[in-house]
Amino acid sequence: MIVFITSISSFQIKDYITGLDMKLIFRKNFVHTRKTLRMTIKNISILLLVLLGWNYASAQTNVKTFFPKILAIPDLSEQAQKGVARMMELINRTDLSEAEDKELEILVEKYGEGKATAWDVIDEGCSWYCGGGNYKIKASSVLNAQGTNSYEAEAANDLSYKTAWVEGKKGAGIGEYIEYHFKNNSPRVTSIIISNGYVKSEYAWKNNNRVKQLKLYVNGEIYGVLNLADVKTDQEFAIGTFGRNPDGSDLILKFEILDVYPGSKYNDTAITEIYFDGIDVH
Ligand SMILES: [Ca+2]
């Protein structure tokens, strides 16, 4: 009897111990599986982060950064305006005296024969614009006209230093843009030249914002960032060769305001002119 009880007890104890072992093994396995699962999730997360970081870094490196070549300062002084007007007057006359002939020679030397007014951005003589140029322009917003001054997108596309596009959003106009469309058969563009701020007078230039950075989109894709200097002289950016898209579509160059140099009086951002140079002409 005692032997039987002992046997039962030893069996029960054995079973109990085996059960405990099983539970322990099961628990161990469960903990191990959970641990492995946690490690796997952690590894996948790290991998995803690395991939995202790499993607971000490569996206960043694809965005090019451009700095300008500073061109000659346009002479918009009253003296220059009078000088060019006098030069045009003499050019249009056929009865010049010897003294006037000499005077004309000096004026042409000083202001260039092609300029009909001191406000002209380019000479009327031969330039890339003889065969090239955009046919359409649009801006995301425009400041309301004030008196006789209007600030339409066309004002940054009229080859005149007298007029400027001014964005019309409240604040500095970060994110506002101006866009130039070129026909597919238009000569290709290699340079962008920018007359930054409202250059028509010292007062207008100082008191309005100038652009510090423009994001350049080519055919709808971000291409690069143009870093502009805070100067009244024109600034030229060599961007590579664009135009004549293989699919026959227009070339579209879009300039989005990223940052500005603040004006002393008005929080309005102005661009006097964006014009172009390139190849396929002559
Ligand atoms: Ca203009």
Boltz pocket constraint, residues with backbone or C-beta under 6 A from the ligand:
constraints:
  - pocket:
      binder: B
      contacts: [[A, 154], [A, 155], [A, 156], [A, 157], [A, 158], [A, 159], [A, 160], [A, 161], [A, 162], [A, 163], [A, 164], [A, 165], [A, 271], [A, 272], [A, 273]]
      max_distance: 6.0
